[in-house]
Amino acid sequence: MTVLTRAGKITAAVPCCHQIAAPRGLLVIDQAKCETISLDVVFPVLHGKLGEDGAIQGLFELSGLPYVGCDVQSSALCMDKALAYTVVAGAGIATPKFWIVTADQDIDPDQLTYPVFVKPARSGSSFGVTKVSGEEELLSAVEAAREYDSKVLIEEAVVGSEIGCSILGNDQDLI
């Protein structure tokens, strides 16, 4: 395992399996010294791959660290826009029309109603996204999305306002 220390040095560490009870926290290794910084809860304020796709959440769960936000499964599901649309549509919730294009597939430009948005299915919300107004723009938009992911989502444009809100708590204690 390689760890970046506070001093910016990269050091190698050998996992120790002899300690039975370790304090919960962040292990900082600086040269030959090890220090555990105690953590009560982690606020993962990260975006994109490895930040909101379930990877860091899985690390926290394996480490026994409590964290705020979505769990591993919901993070992984929501990071894959095509899978999220498929699950939501299967539950009877209205979604825009969408098409999933895998690496070995082509899309017939005539089957779409323009404008559409073309985006990598499993990337952040801003990389490789193109608004396509006509079929002559489709191929280059798919190629741009494939620079970030082999799985591409094409969705119809929806006219409206996007509203976001935060929810804190569980069950009856929602804020």
C-alpha positions in Angstrom: 0.0 0.0 0.0 1.2 3.5 -0.7 0.3 6.5 1.4 0.7 10.2 0.8 1.8 11.8 4.1 1.1 15.3 5.4 4.5 16.4 4.4 3.7 15.3 0.8 6.0 12.3 0.9 5.0 8.9 -0.5 5.8 6.0 1.8 5.1 2.3 1.7 3.2 0.7 4.5 2.9 -3.0 5.4 -0.6 -3.8 6.7 -0.4 -4.9 10.3 -2.7 -7.8 11.3 -1.5 -8.2 14.9 -3.5 -5.3 16.5 -6.8 -6.5 17.7 -8.6 -3.2 18.5 -7.6 -0.1 16.6 -9.0 3.3 17.1 -11.4 4.4 14.3 -9.9 7.1 12.2 -7.4 8.0 9.5 -4.0 6.3 9.7 -1.2 8.7 8.8 2.2 7.1 8.1 5.2 9.5 8.1 8.5 7.7 7.6 8.6 5.2 10.4 5.9 6.8 12.5 2.2 5.9 12.5 -0.5 8.1 13.9 -4.3 7.6 14.0 -6.3 10.8 13.6 -9.7 10.1 15.3 -12.8 10.7 13.1 -16.4 10.8 14.3 -17.9 11.0 10.9 -16.8 11.6 7.3 -18.4 14.2 5.0 -17.4 13.0 1.5 -17.6 16.2 -0.5 -16.4 14.6 -3.8 -17.6 14.7 -7.4 -17.4 12.2 -10.2 -15.7 8.8 -10.5 -14.4 7.3 -7.2 -16.1 10.2 -5.3 -19.8 9.5 -5.9 -19.9 6.1 -7.5 -19.8 4.0 -4.4 -16.0 3.5 -4.3 -15.2 5.8 -1.4 -18.4 4.8 0.4 -17.3 1.2 0.2 -13.9 2.1 1.7 -15.6 3.9 4.6 -17.8 0.9 5.2 -14.9 -1.6 5.1 -13.0 0.7 7.5 -16.0 1.0 9.8 -16.1 4.7 9.5 -19.6 6.4 9.6 -20.2 8.8 6.8 -23.0 11.0 5.5 -24.7 10.7 2.1 -25.8 7.8 0.0 -24.6 4.2 0.6 -22.5 2.1 -1.8 -25.5 0.6 -3.7 -27.4 3.9 -4.3 -24.2 5.7 -5.2 -23.3 3.1 -7.8 -26.8 3.1 -9.2 -27.1 6.8 -9.5 -23.7 7.3 -11.0 -24.8 5.1 -13.9 -27.4 7.3 -15.5 -28.6 4.7 -17.9 -29.1 2.1 -15.1 -30.8 4.7 -12.9 -33.2 5.6 -15.7 -34.0 2.0 -16.3 -34.7 1.3 -12.6 -36.8 4.5 -12.2 -38.8 3.8 -15.4 -39.4 0.2 -14.2 -40.9 1.6 -11.0 -43.4 3.6 -13.0 -41.8 7.0 -12.5 -41.8 9.2 -15.6 -38.5 9.7 -17.3 -37.5 11.4 -20.5 -37.2 9.1 -23.5 -33.7 7.6 -23.5 -31.5 5.3 -25.5 -28.5 3.4 -24.2 -25.7 2.9 -26.7 -22.9 0.4 -25.8 -19.4 0.4 -27.2 -20.2 -2.0 -30.1 -23.5 -0.3 -31.0 -24.5 2.4 -33.4 -27.6 4.6 -33.2 -29.9 5.4 -36.0 -30.1 9.2 -36.0 -33.6 9.0 -37.7 -35.2 7.4 -34.6 -34.5 10.4 -32.4 -36.6 13.5 -31.9 -34.3 16.5 -31.6 -33.0 18.2 -29.5 -31.4 15.4 -27.4 -28.6 15.3 -24.9 -25.7 12.8 -25.3 -23.6 12.0 -22.3 -21.4 9.3 -20.8 -23.5 7.0 -18.8 -21.1 6.5 -15.9 -19.3 9.9 -15.5 -19.9 13.1 -13.7 -22.5 15.5 -14.9 -20.4 17.8 -16.9 -17.8 15.8 -18.8 -18.6 14.8 -22.4 -22.1 16.1 -22.4 -23.4 17.6 -25.7 -26.7 19.1 -26.7 -27.5 17.8 -30.1 -30.0 19.9 -32.2 -29.9 17.8 -35.4 -28.8 14.4 -36.7 -25.7 15.8 -38.3 -24.3 16.5 -34.8 -25.1 13.1 -33.3 -22.0 11.1 -34.3 -19.5 13.6 -33.0 -21.5 13.9 -29.7 -21.4 10.1 -29.2 -17.7 10.1 -29.9 -17.2 12.9 -27.4 -19.2 11.0 -24.7 -17.2 7.8 -25.5 -14.0 9.6 -24.5 -15.2 9.3 -20.9 -17.3 6.0 -21.0 -17.9 3.2 -23.5 -21.6 3.3 -22.4 -23.5 6.3 -23.7 -26.9 7.7 -22.7 -29.0 9.7 -25.2 -32.0 11.4 -23.7 -34.7 13.7 -25.1 -34.5 17.3 -24.0 -37.1 18.3 -21.5 -38.2 21.9 -21.2 -38.6 23.0 -17.6 -36.9 24.1 -14.5 -34.6 21.9 -12.4 -35.1 22.1 -8.6 -32.8 20.6 -6.1 -33.2 20.2 -2.3 -31.4 18.6 0.6 -32.9 16.1 2.9 -31.4 15.4 6.3 -32.5 12.6 8.6 -34.3 9.3 8.4 -37.9 8.1 8.7 -40.0 10.6 10.8 -37.0 12.8 11.6 -36.6 14.3 8.1 -35.7 18.0 7.8 
